[in-house]
Amino acid sequence: MVWEPLAAETLGVRSMSVRYDNVVIDPSASLAPRRFGLPPHPLEWEELVNAAKRIVRALDGSDVVIITHYHRDHYNPGWLYDNSILDGKILIIKDYKRFINVSQKIRAYKFLKQLQEKRVNVRIEIADNSLMEVSSHIFKFSPPLPHGDSERLGYVVAVEIDGEFAFSSDIQGGPLDVHDWLVKSEAKTVVIDGPPLYLSRIKVDDSHFKLINILGGRAIVDHHIARIKEWRKFLKFKVKAFNDVLAIPEKLLEAKRDELYENYPVEDSWFKLSFSEMRSLYFPVR
């Protein structure tokens, strides 16, 4: 079955969104509020607009939407596009009551309340540790998995579809034994996020590359790991990222934000804008 990358760091934004046949996983994208002490460059906002258009186009043709957790680059809080597009779809979501931290629980309730207020008619299924056949596909979901090497950032769910395609969500390379759920998958393609090399507070070691090394050529690697320019040098072998699947050059805009401002200067007034004010220039309030 053909799958399609929709948005990710190698495509210019923070995301891990994909389409698999009539299924869209984590239909959202965002930008880092600050990198190198700088806000997002206008070119990053323009790329976010492009990513939103790709995601909306995929949602238009989808029957099933999966949300693996409630970080803004994985679910749409309502400003990237109108969530009314979810009307009539099957929404398979991370459990919003159990194995979830406070911030994500609040976001999940706000998201579901928004759907209710907009009278969006969706069939909601809980993903965690479930096996279901929906819309001609068989979905196998993992138990709640820690978002990285601790529970501080909450939990996510990974998914395998039809035994052919697997998606790790945000496990930051899978440093814990519980992340080995993905190793048991026989899927030909496994999308995995990799460790956050850009965060000095996280000590990245060999355990963060364990799953990538085990999966080998089946792994498609992107997201957290691609937030620095030289990310590929940390891997023991050549891997494919989302841009490679699409056969286009890398567009590491966040990792090169300081260079963007140097090569494409902006007016001083740009730096006086808040993140939300910048956002409203590209995504008008709905």
C-alpha positions in Angstrom: 0.0 0.0 0.0 1.3 3.4 -0.9 2.0 5.9 1.9 2.7 9.6 1.7 4.8 11.9 3.9 2.8 15.1 4.6 5.0 17.2 6.9 8.2 16.9 8.9 11.4 18.6 9.8 13.1 17.6 6.6 10.1 19.2 4.8 10.5 22.5 6.7 8.2 22.2 9.8 7.7 20.4 13.1 5.6 17.4 12.3 5.4 13.7 11.6 2.2 13.6 9.6 1.6 10.9 7.1 -1.1 9.4 4.9 -1.5 5.6 4.4 -4.3 4.9 1.9 -7.4 6.4 3.4 -5.8 6.9 6.8 -4.1 10.1 8.1 -1.9 9.9 11.1 -1.2 13.0 13.3 -2.6 15.6 11.0 -0.9 18.7 12.3 2.3 20.7 12.2 3.9 23.6 14.1 7.0 25.7 14.4 9.5 26.2 17.3 8.6 29.5 19.1 12.3 30.1 19.6 15.5 28.6 18.2 18.9 30.3 18.4 17.1 33.0 20.4 15.0 33.8 17.3 11.3 33.5 16.4 10.2 31.6 13.3 11.3 33.3 10.0 8.6 34.3 7.5 9.9 31.5 5.2 9.1 29.0 8.0 5.5 30.4 8.3 5.1 30.1 4.6 6.2 26.4 4.7 3.8 25.8 7.5 1.0 27.1 5.3 2.1 24.7 2.6 2.2 21.8 5.1 -1.4 22.7 6.3 -2.6 22.5 2.7 -1.1 19.1 2.2 -2.6 17.8 5.4 -6.1 19.2 4.5 -5.9 17.7 1.1 -5.1 14.3 2.7 -7.9 14.7 5.2 -10.3 15.4 2.4 -9.7 12.0 1.0 -9.5 10.1 4.3 -12.0 8.0 6.3 -9.8 7.4 9.4 -7.8 9.8 11.4 -5.3 8.8 14.1 -4.0 11.0 16.9 -1.1 9.4 18.8 -0.9 12.1 21.4 -1.7 15.7 22.1 1.4 17.8 21.3 0.5 20.6 18.9 2.7 19.2 16.1 0.6 16.0 16.2 -3.0 17.2 16.7 -4.6 20.4 15.5 -5.8 22.7 18.3 -8.0 24.5 15.8 -5.9 27.2 14.1 -4.0 25.2 11.5 -7.3 24.4 9.7 -10.9 24.1 10.6 -11.5 20.8 12.5 -14.9 20.6 10.9 -13.1 18.7 8.1 -13.2 15.7 10.5 -17.0 15.4 10.2 -18.1 11.9 9.2 -14.7 10.4 9.9 -13.5 7.7 12.4 -11.2 9.3 14.9 -8.8 6.9 16.7 -7.2 8.8 19.5 -4.8 8.3 22.4 -6.7 7.7 25.6 -7.3 11.1 27.2 -8.1 9.8 30.7 -5.3 7.3 31.4 -1.6 7.4 30.9 -1.6 11.0 30.1 0.1 14.1 31.7 -1.9 17.1 32.8 -1.1 19.4 29.9 -2.0 16.9 27.3 -5.2 15.9 29.2 -6.3 19.6 29.1 -5.5 19.8 25.4 -7.4 16.6 24.6 -10.5 17.8 26.5 -10.4 21.2 24.7 -10.0 19.5 21.4 -13.0 17.1 22.0 -15.1 20.0 23.4 -14.3 22.0 20.2 -15.6 19.1 18.1 -18.8 19.0 20.1 -19.4 22.7 20.0 -18.9 22.7 16.2 -21.3 19.7 16.0 -18.6 17.7 14.2 -20.0 14.2 13.8 -17.1 11.8 14.5 -16.9 8.2 15.7 -14.3 8.1 18.4 -12.3 5.0 19.2 -9.6 4.7 21.9 -6.3 3.5 20.5 -4.3 2.4 23.5 -3.3 -1.3 23.3 -6.2 -2.1 20.9 -6.7 -4.3 17.8 -9.4 -3.2 15.5 -10.6 -3.6 11.9 -11.8 -0.3 10.6 -12.5 0.9 7.0 -10.9 -2.2 5.4 -7.7 -1.9 7.5 -6.5 -3.8 10.5 -5.0 -1.5 13.2 -2.8 -2.8 15.9 -1.9 -0.2 18.6 0.8 -0.3 21.2 0.2 0.2 24.9 1.0 3.7 26.1 4.7 4.4 25.4 6.7 7.1 27.2 7.5 10.1 25.1 11.3 9.5 25.2 13.3 8.3 28.1 10.9 9.4 30.9 7.3 9.9 31.6 7.7 13.7 32.1 6.3 14.5 28.6 3.6 11.9 28.9 2.7 9.0 26.7 2.1 8.2 23.0 0.8 5.3 21.1 2.5 3.6 18.1 0.5 1.8 15.4 0.9 -0.9 12.8 -1.5 -1.0 9.9 -2.2 -4.2 7.9 1.1 -5.6 9.0 2.7 -3.5 6.3 3.2 0.0 7.8 4.2 1.1 11.3 4.4 4.5 12.9 6.3 5.1 16.1 5.0 8.6 17.1 7.3 10.5 19.6 9.4 7.9 21.3 12.6 9.9 20.7 14.5 6.9 19.2 13.0 4.4 21.7 15.6 4.3 24.5 13.5 2.2 26.9 12.8 -1.5 26.7 9.0 -0.8 26.5 9.6 0.9 23.2 10.7 -2.5 21.7 7.0 -3.0 20.8 8.1 -1.7 17.4 10.8 -4.3 17.0 8.2 -7.0 17.0 6.5 -5.5 14.0 7.1 -7.2 10.7 6.0 -4.1 8.7 8.1 -3.3 5.6 8.1 0.4 6.6 8.5 1.8 10.1 8.4 5.5 10.5 10.4 6.5 13.6 11.3 9.9 15.1 14.8 9.5 16.4 16.4 11.3 19.4 16.3 15.1 20.1 19.9 15.8 19.4 19.2 19.6 19.7 18.3 19.4 23.4 21.3 19.7 25.7 19.3 18.7 28.7 18.8 15.2 27.3 21.8 12.9 27.3 21.6 11.1 24.0 23.5 7.7 24.0 23.4 4.5 22.0 20.1 3.5 23.5 18.4 6.3 21.6 19.6 4.7 18.3 18.8 1.1 19.2 15.6 0.9 17.3 16.9 2.6 14.2 19.9 0.2 14.2 17.6 -2.9 14.6 15.1 -1.8 12.0 17.8 -1.0 9.5 16.6 -0.4 6.0 12.9 -0.6 7.1 13.3 2.6 9.1 12.2 6.0 7.8 13.7 8.5 10.2 12.6 12.1 10.8 11.1 14.6 13.2 13.1 15.2 16.5 16.4 14.0 15.1 16.3 16.4 12.1 16.3 19.6 14.2 20.0 20.0 13.7 21.8 20.4 10.4 24.3 17.5 10.8 21.8 14.9 12.1 22.7 12.2 9.5 26.3 12.0 10.8 25.0 10.5 14.0 23.7 7.4 12.3 25.7 4.3 11.5 24.2 3.8 8.1 22.3 5.7 5.5 18.6 6.1 6.2 15.7 7.6 4.4 13.9 10.6 5.8 10.6 12.1 4.6 12.3 14.3 2.0 14.1 11.2 0.6 10.8 9.3 0.2 9.5 12.2 -1.9 12.9 12.5 -3.7 13.3 16.2 -2.9 16.2 18.1 -1.1 16.1 18.5 2.7 14.5 21.7 3.9 15.8 22.0 7.4 14.4 25.4 8.1 14.3 25.3 11.9 17.9 23.9 12.0 19.0 26.8 9.8 16.9 29.6 11.4 19.9 31.7 12.2 21.1 31.4 8.6 17.6 32.3 7.3 17.7 35.6 9.1 21.2 36.2 7.9 20.5 35.4 4.3 16.9 36.8 4.2 16.8 39.8 6.6 13.4 41.1 7.9 12.3 44.5 9.2 12.9 45.2 12.8 9.1 45.4 13.3 9.0 41.6 12.8 10.8 41.0 16.1 8.2 43.1 18.0 5.5 40.6 17.1 4.5 37.8 19.5 4.3 34.3 18.2 0.5 34.5 18.1 0.6 37.7 16.2 2.9 36.2 13.7 0.6 33.2 13.4 -2.5 35.4 12.8 -0.8 36.9 9.7 -0.7 33.4 8.1 -3.6 31.7 9.8 -6.4 34.2 10.4 -8.5 33.7 13.5 -11.4 31.4 12.7 
